[in-house]
């Protein structure tokens, strides 16, 4: 089991008024190679749930276990190490650094790594991954010289560079045209199958959601499996 949520809830103080409950006693388990998507209306808590899965946020109540370890008492340094070593992130906006080349952007997550031999091999991993997504001829270009679809493919490589066992994608096709979105969705599905990387995709797109093996609907703080015909 990579990550396990046990009856987690999340609420926020509403400017000193009543608390706003976003998630309510959600339990979810993710194992190696799982591929799931989460759909639901805007404001239903999808991104909040993804942030908790990625240790970017903590629940108000309930337990989060990663690789069998409860993380509630971990400090910021420990949580950052978990994120960098175990989790890859893909967001709606690519967040590539404009002053860096494509290859430099992809290698950013390797900077904090302590294993020098692993960091040394990262360049070869980056080249192989960029070649697999059709970007090997663009490694010296900067984000401003690339299309939106190319930038998003680069973020997929960046998410994979430290060989995580879990990739979290938050509306990864939201800023793309239909053709680029279809290409990226197929790429995420292929990566899940070829690399046995667990994949969690939050999306408004049912076309993208259906590329994952299991679809969940999140609404009013509750999550349940959603039946979609592939």
C-alpha positions in Angstrom: 0.0 0.0 0.0 1.5 3.4 -1.1 -1.0 5.7 0.7 -4.0 5.1 2.9 -6.6 7.7 4.1 -8.6 6.6 7.1 -11.7 8.6 7.7 -10.1 12.0 7.0 -12.1 15.2 7.3 -11.1 18.7 6.4 -12.7 22.0 7.5 -11.7 25.6 7.4 -12.5 28.6 9.6 -14.9 30.8 7.6 -13.6 34.3 8.6 -14.6 33.7 12.3 -18.0 32.4 11.4 -19.1 28.7 11.2 -16.5 26.3 10.0 -16.7 25.2 6.3 -16.6 21.4 6.0 -14.8 20.4 2.8 -14.2 16.7 3.2 -16.1 14.3 5.5 -14.6 11.0 6.7 -13.1 9.9 3.4 -11.3 6.6 3.3 -9.2 5.7 0.3 -6.3 3.3 -0.4 -3.9 3.5 -3.3 -1.5 0.7 -4.2 1.3 0.4 -6.8 0.0 0.6 -10.3 -3.5 1.9 -9.4 -5.0 4.4 -11.8 -7.9 6.5 -10.5 -9.6 9.8 -11.4 -11.6 12.0 -9.2 -14.4 14.1 -10.7 -17.0 16.4 -9.1 -18.4 19.9 -9.2 -16.3 23.0 -8.7 -15.7 23.6 -5.0 -16.3 20.0 -4.0 -12.8 19.6 -2.5 -11.1 17.7 -5.2 -7.9 19.8 -5.1 -8.0 19.7 -1.2 -8.1 15.9 -1.3 -5.2 15.9 -3.8 -3.2 18.2 -1.6 -3.7 15.9 1.4 -2.6 12.9 -0.7 0.5 14.8 -1.7 1.2 16.0 1.9 0.8 19.6 0.9 -2.0 19.8 3.4 -3.0 17.8 6.5 -6.5 16.7 7.4 -8.4 18.2 10.3 -9.1 14.7 11.5 -8.4 11.2 10.5 -5.2 9.4 9.6 -2.9 9.5 6.6 -0.3 6.7 6.1 2.4 6.7 3.4 4.3 3.5 2.9 2.8 2.4 6.3 3.9 5.4 8.2 1.5 7.9 9.8 2.6 11.3 8.7 0.6 13.6 11.1 3.6 14.1 13.4 6.2 14.5 10.6 7.9 17.9 10.5 8.2 20.0 7.3 11.6 18.6 6.4 10.3 15.0 6.6 7.2 15.9 4.6 9.3 17.6 1.9 11.5 14.5 1.7 8.5 12.3 1.2 7.2 14.5 -1.5 10.5 14.7 -3.4 11.3 11.0 -3.1 7.9 9.4 -3.5 5.4 11.7 -5.2 5.4 13.5 -8.6 3.1 16.4 -9.2 1.4 17.7 -12.4 -0.7 20.9 -12.2 -3.0 22.7 -14.6 -0.3 25.3 -15.2 3.1 23.9 -16.0 5.1 26.1 -13.6 8.2 25.6 -15.7 10.9 28.2 -14.9 11.1 30.6 -17.9 14.9 31.2 -17.5 15.7 27.5 -17.6 16.0 25.2 -20.6 13.7 22.2 -20.8 16.3 19.8 -19.6 17.2 22.1 -16.7 13.5 22.4 -15.7 13.1 18.6 -15.7 16.1 18.2 -13.4 15.0 20.7 -10.8 13.5 18.0 -8.5 16.9 16.3 -8.3 18.7 19.3 -6.8 17.9 18.4 -3.1 18.8 14.7 -3.5 21.7 13.6 -1.3 22.7 10.5 -3.4 25.3 11.8 -5.7 25.4 8.7 -7.9 21.6 8.9 -8.3 21.8 12.6 -9.2 24.5 11.8 -11.8 22.3 9.3 -13.5 19.4 11.7 -13.6 20.7 13.3 -16.8 20.4 10.0 -18.6 16.9 9.3 -17.1 15.8 12.8 -18.2 17.0 12.2 -21.8 15.3 8.8 -22.0 12.0 10.2 -20.6 12.1 13.3 -22.8 12.6 11.0 -25.8 9.7 8.8 -24.7 7.3 11.9 -24.8 8.7 13.3 -28.1 10.8 16.1 -26.7 14.3 14.9 -27.2 14.9 17.5 -29.9 13.8 20.4 -27.7 15.9 20.0 -24.6 17.8 23.3 -25.0 14.7 25.4 -25.6 13.0 27.4 -22.9 9.3 27.2 -22.0 8.4 30.3 -24.0 9.6 28.6 -27.1 7.3 25.6 -26.6 3.6 24.9 -27.1 1.3 24.4 -24.2 1.1 20.7 -24.9 4.9 20.4 -25.0 5.2 22.2 -21.7 2.7 19.8 -20.1 4.6 16.8 -21.4 7.7 18.3 -19.9 6.0 18.5 -16.5 5.1 14.8 -16.8 8.8 14.1 -17.2 9.7 16.4 -14.3 7.1 14.5 -12.2 8.8 11.2 -13.1 12.5 12.2 -12.8 12.9 11.0 -9.2 11.1 7.7 -10.0 8.1 8.3 -7.7 5.7 5.5 -6.9 2.7 8.0 -7.0 1.9 10.7 -9.5 -0.8 13.3 -8.6 -2.3 15.4 -11.4 -4.6 18.3 -10.8 -6.6 19.3 -13.9 -3.5 18.5 -16.1 -5.4 19.1 -19.4 -7.4 22.1 -18.2 -5.3 24.6 -20.2 -4.9 22.5 -23.4 -6.8 22.3 -26.6 -8.7 19.0 -27.4 -5.9 17.4 -29.4 -3.2 18.2 -26.8 -5.5 17.1 -24.0 -6.1 13.7 -25.7 -2.4 13.2 -26.2 -1.6 14.0 -22.6 -4.3 11.8 -21.3 -3.0 8.9 -23.3 0.5 9.6 -22.1 -0.6 9.5 -18.4 -2.4 6.2 -19.0 0.7 4.7 -20.8 3.0 5.8 -17.9 0.8 4.2 -15.4 0.9 0.9 -17.3 4.6 0.9 -18.4 6.1 2.2 -15.2 3.7 0.7 -12.7 3.3 4.2 -11.2 0.1 4.8 -9.2 -1.8 7.7 -10.8 -4.4 10.0 -9.3 -6.0 12.5 -11.6 -8.4 15.3 -10.6 -10.3 16.5 -13.6 -13.5 18.1 -14.9 -13.0 16.2 -18.2 -14.9 12.9 -18.3 -12.8 11.9 -21.4 -9.7 12.1 -19.3 -11.3 10.5 -16.2 -12.3 7.5 -18.3 -8.6 6.8 -19.2 -8.1 5.7 -15.6 -9.2 2.3 -14.3 -11.4 3.6 -11.5 -13.4 6.8 -11.4 -14.6 8.4 -8.1 -17.1 11.2 -7.7 -16.5 13.7 -4.9 -19.5 15.8 -3.8 -20.6 17.4 -0.6 -17.5 16.1 1.1 -18.2 12.4 0.3 -16.5 10.2 -2.2 -17.9 7.2 -4.1 -17.2 5.1 -7.1 -18.7 6.6 -10.3 -19.8 4.3 -13.1 -18.7 5.4 -16.5 -18.8 3.4 -19.7 -15.4 3.4 -21.2 
